[in-house]
Amino acid sequence: MIFPITGNVRYPLTIDPTVWIFDERKIEVDHIGKEVGDNAQEAYYAKMGAAWDKGITEGSRTDHNKPMTREEKDAALRGTFAMPLAPFIQNAETLEGASALRFEGTETVELNLSTLPELYLQFSKDGKVLSDGPVHLLYRDQIVRSVTRITVV
Protein backbone atom coordinates (compact mmCIF):
# COMPACT_ATOMS: atom_id res chain seq x y z
CA MET A 1 0.00 0.00 0.00
CA ILE A 2 1.56 3.23 -1.16
CA PHE A 3 0.62 6.88 -0.69
CA PRO A 4 1.68 10.13 -2.37
CA ILE A 5 3.17 13.33 -1.01
CA THR A 6 2.05 16.06 -3.40
CA GLY A 7 1.01 19.68 -3.53
CA ASN A 8 3.27 22.66 -3.04
CA VAL A 9 6.52 20.64 -3.46
CA ARG A 10 9.27 20.61 -6.05
CA TYR A 11 9.44 16.80 -6.16
CA PRO A 12 6.22 14.84 -5.56
CA LEU A 13 6.94 11.52 -3.86
CA THR A 14 5.29 8.13 -3.80
CA ILE A 15 6.00 6.35 -0.52
CA ASP A 16 5.93 2.61 0.16
CA PRO A 17 5.90 2.19 3.97
CA THR A 18 6.26 -1.60 3.78
CA VAL A 19 10.04 -1.19 3.33
CA TRP A 20 10.47 1.07 6.36
CA ILE A 21 10.96 -1.94 8.65
CA PHE A 22 14.54 -2.05 7.31
CA ASP A 23 15.13 1.70 7.73
CA GLU A 24 17.39 2.82 10.58
CA ARG A 25 15.30 5.97 11.14
CA LYS A 26 12.28 4.04 12.43
CA ILE A 27 11.38 4.46 16.06
CA GLU A 28 9.25 2.40 18.40
CA VAL A 29 5.92 4.13 18.95
CA ASP A 30 6.39 3.89 22.72
CA HIS A 31 9.61 5.93 22.47
CA ILE A 32 8.16 8.88 20.53
CA GLY A 33 8.47 12.10 22.50
CA LYS A 34 10.75 10.67 25.16
CA GLU A 35 14.04 12.37 25.89
CA VAL A 36 17.16 10.66 24.63
CA GLY A 37 19.16 9.59 27.67
CA ASP A 38 22.80 10.48 28.11
CA ASN A 39 23.83 6.84 27.69
CA ALA A 40 21.97 6.51 24.39
CA GLN A 41 23.44 9.78 23.15
CA GLU A 42 26.95 8.77 24.21
CA ALA A 43 26.53 5.40 22.47
CA TYR A 44 25.42 7.19 19.30
CA TYR A 45 28.45 9.51 19.38
CA ALA A 46 30.78 6.56 20.02
CA LYS A 47 29.28 4.69 17.05
CA MET A 48 29.61 7.72 14.77
CA GLY A 49 33.17 8.33 15.95
CA ALA A 50 34.13 4.73 15.19
CA ALA A 51 32.53 5.00 11.74
CA TRP A 52 34.45 8.24 11.11
CA ASP A 53 37.75 6.64 12.15
CA LYS A 54 37.07 3.62 9.95
CA GLY A 55 36.22 5.88 7.01
CA ILE A 56 39.48 7.77 7.42
CA THR A 57 41.66 4.66 7.71
CA GLU A 58 39.90 2.32 5.28
CA GLY A 59 38.01 4.69 3.00
CA SER A 60 34.31 5.30 2.95
CA ARG A 61 31.72 2.81 1.83
CA THR A 62 28.12 3.83 1.30
CA ASP A 63 26.16 0.70 2.09
CA HIS A 64 22.71 1.76 3.20
CA ASN A 65 21.46 -1.81 3.24
CA LYS A 66 23.48 -3.15 6.12
CA PRO A 67 22.40 -6.57 7.34
CA MET A 68 20.16 -6.69 10.39
CA THR A 69 21.31 -8.62 13.42
CA ARG A 70 19.18 -11.47 14.75
CA GLU A 71 18.02 -9.27 17.63
CA GLU A 72 16.99 -6.49 15.22
CA LYS A 73 15.06 -8.96 13.06
CA ASP A 74 13.24 -10.37 16.08
CA ALA A 75 12.41 -6.87 17.34
CA ALA A 76 11.12 -5.90 13.88
CA LEU A 77 8.80 -8.90 13.87
CA ARG A 78 7.33 -7.97 17.25
CA GLY A 79 7.53 -4.18 17.44
CA THR A 80 5.18 -1.31 16.73
CA PHE A 81 7.06 1.30 14.70
CA ALA A 82 6.70 4.77 13.24
CA MET A 83 8.81 6.87 10.91
CA PRO A 84 9.50 10.59 11.29
CA LEU A 85 7.83 12.50 8.45
CA ALA A 86 10.36 15.36 8.30
CA PRO A 87 12.99 13.68 6.05
CA PHE A 88 10.40 12.92 3.38
CA ILE A 89 9.01 16.46 3.31
CA GLN A 90 12.56 17.83 3.20
CA ASN A 91 13.38 15.55 0.24
CA ALA A 92 10.22 16.69 -1.56
CA GLU A 93 11.44 20.31 -1.09
CA THR A 94 8.51 22.50 -0.15
CA LEU A 95 8.05 25.53 -2.36
CA GLU A 96 7.86 29.12 -1.20
CA GLY A 97 4.45 29.84 0.23
CA ALA A 98 3.92 26.34 1.65
CA SER A 99 2.48 26.68 5.12
CA ALA A 100 0.59 23.51 6.06
CA LEU A 101 0.30 19.76 5.63
CA ARG A 102 -3.04 18.12 4.85
CA PHE A 103 -3.47 14.49 5.84
CA GLU A 104 -6.33 12.61 4.22
CA GLY A 105 -7.45 9.47 6.01
CA THR A 106 -10.47 8.46 8.08
CA GLU A 107 -10.64 12.20 8.65
CA THR A 108 -8.88 15.12 7.00
CA VAL A 109 -6.53 17.09 9.22
CA GLU A 110 -4.48 20.14 8.32
CA LEU A 111 -1.45 21.01 10.46
CA ASN A 112 0.95 23.93 10.28
CA LEU A 113 4.28 23.13 8.60
CA SER A 114 6.05 24.20 11.79
CA THR A 115 4.74 21.03 13.50
CA LEU A 116 6.78 18.85 11.13
CA PRO A 117 9.41 17.76 13.72
CA GLU A 118 6.59 16.32 15.88
CA LEU A 119 4.90 14.30 13.11
CA TYR A 120 5.35 10.55 12.81
CA LEU A 121 3.78 7.98 10.52
CA GLN A 122 3.01 4.65 12.19
CA PHE A 123 3.47 1.83 9.69
CA SER A 124 3.40 -1.35 11.78
CA LYS A 125 1.71 -2.82 14.82
CA ASP A 126 3.06 -5.89 16.60
CA GLY A 127 5.42 -6.60 13.70
CA LYS A 128 2.72 -6.55 11.01
CA VAL A 129 1.61 -3.95 8.50
CA LEU A 130 -1.42 -1.94 9.57
CA SER A 131 -4.71 -3.54 8.58
CA ASP A 132 -6.26 -0.09 8.21
CA GLY A 133 -3.19 1.55 6.63
CA PRO A 134 -1.08 2.33 4.81
CA VAL A 135 -0.05 4.62 7.71
CA HIS A 136 -1.45 6.44 10.74
CA LEU A 137 -0.42 9.99 11.55
CA LEU A 138 0.80 10.38 15.13
CA TYR A 139 0.85 13.94 16.45
CA ARG A 140 1.00 14.50 20.20
CA ASP A 141 -2.13 12.71 21.48
CA GLN A 142 -3.86 12.77 18.10
CA ILE A 143 -4.05 9.81 15.70
CA VAL A 144 -5.36 10.04 12.15
CA ARG A 145 -5.94 6.53 10.84
CA SER A 146 -5.70 5.23 7.28
CA VAL A 147 -3.77 8.17 5.83
CA THR A 148 -3.79 7.69 2.07
CA ARG A 149 -2.46 11.08 0.92
CA ILE A 150 -0.31 13.92 2.24
CA THR A 151 -0.62 17.28 0.53
CA VAL A 152 1.61 20.28 1.18
CA VAL A 153 -0.55 23.42 0.99
C-alpha positions in Angstrom: 0.0 0.0 0.0 1.6 3.2 -1.2 0.6 6.9 -0.7 1.7 10.1 -2.4 3.2 13.3 -1.0 2.1 16.1 -3.4 1.0 19.7 -3.5 3.3 22.7 -3.0 6.5 20.6 -3.5 9.3 20.6 -6.0 9.4 16.8 -6.2 6.2 14.8 -5.6 6.9 11.5 -3.9 5.3 8.1 -3.8 6.0 6.4 -0.5 5.9 2.6 0.2 5.9 2.2 4.0 6.3 -1.6 3.8 10.0 -1.2 3.3 10.5 1.1 6.4 11.0 -1.9 8.6 14.5 -2.0 7.3 15.1 1.7 7.7 17.4 2.8 10.6 15.3 6.0 11.1 12.3 4.0 12.4 11.4 4.5 16.1 9.3 2.4 18.4 5.9 4.1 19.0 6.4 3.9 22.7 9.6 5.9 22.5 8.2 8.9 20.5 8.5 12.1 22.5 10.7 10.7 25.2 14.0 12.4 25.9 17.2 10.7 24.6 19.2 9.6 27.7 22.8 10.5 28.1 23.8 6.8 27.7 22.0 6.5 24.4 23.4 9.8 23.1 26.9 8.8 24.2 26.5 5.4 22.5 25.4 7.2 19.3 28.5 9.5 19.4 30.8 6.6 20.0 29.3 4.7 17.0 29.6 7.7 14.8 33.2 8.3 16.0 34.1 4.7 15.2 32.5 5.0 11.7 34.5 8.2 11.1 37.8 6.6 12.1 37.1 3.6 9.9 36.2 5.9 7.0 39.5 7.8 7.4 41.7 4.7 7.7 39.9 2.3 5.3 38.0 4.7 3.0 34.3 5.3 2.9 31.7 2.8 1.8 28.1 3.8 1.3 26.2 0.7 2.1 22.7 1.8 3.2 21.5 -1.8 3.2 23.5 -3.1 6.1 22.4 -6.6 7.3 20.2 -6.7 10.4 21.3 -8.6 13.4 19.2 -11.5 14.7 18.0 -9.3 17.6 17.0 -6.5 15.2 15.1 -9.0 13.1 13.2 -10.4 16.1 12.4 -6.9 17.3 11.1 -5.9 13.9 8.8 -8.9 13.9 7.3 -8.0 17.3 7.5 -4.2 17.4 5.2 -1.3 16.7 7.1 1.3 14.7 6.7 4.8 13.2 8.8 6.9 10.9 9.5 10.6 11.3 7.8 12.5 8.4 10.4 15.4 8.3 13.0 13.7 6.1 10.4 12.9 3.4 9.0 16.5 3.3 12.6 17.8 3.2 13.4 15.6 0.2 10.2 16.7 -1.6 11.4 20.3 -1.1 8.5 22.5 -0.1 8.1 25.5 -2.4 7.9 29.1 -1.2 4.4 29.8 0.2 3.9 26.3 1.6 2.5 26.7 5.1 0.6 23.5 6.1 0.3 19.8 5.6 -3.0 18.1 4.9 -3.5 14.5 5.8 -6.3 12.6 4.2 -7.5 9.5 6.0 -10.5 8.5 8.1 -10.6 12.2 8.7 -8.9 15.1 7.0 -6.5 17.1 9.2 -4.5 20.1 8.3 -1.5 21.0 10.5 1.0 23.9 10.3 4.3 23.1 8.6 6.0 24.2 11.8 4.7 21.0 13.5 6.8 18.8 11.1 9.4 17.8 13.7 6.6 16.3 15.9 4.9 14.3 13.1 5.3 10.6 12.8 3.8 8.0 10.5 3.0 4.6 12.2 3.5 1.8 9.7 3.4 -1.3 11.8 1.7 -2.8 14.8 3.1 -5.9 16.6 5.4 -6.6 13.7 2.7 -6.6 11.0 1.6 -3.9 8.5 -1.4 -1.9 9.6 -4.7 -3.5 8.6 -6.3 -0.1 8.2 -3.2 1.6 6.6 -1.1 2.3 4.8 -0.1 4.6 7.7 -1.5 6.4 10.7 -0.4 10.0 11.6 0.8 10.4 15.1 0.8 13.9 16.5 1.0 14.5 20.2 -2.1 12.7 21.5 -3.9 12.8 18.1 -4.1 9.8 15.7 -5.4 10.0 12.2 -5.9 6.5 10.8 -5.7 5.2 7.3 -3.8 8.2 5.8 -3.8 7.7 2.1 -2.5 11.1 0.9 -0.3 13.9 2.2 -0.6 17.3 0.5 1.6 20.3 1.2 -0.6 23.4 1.0 
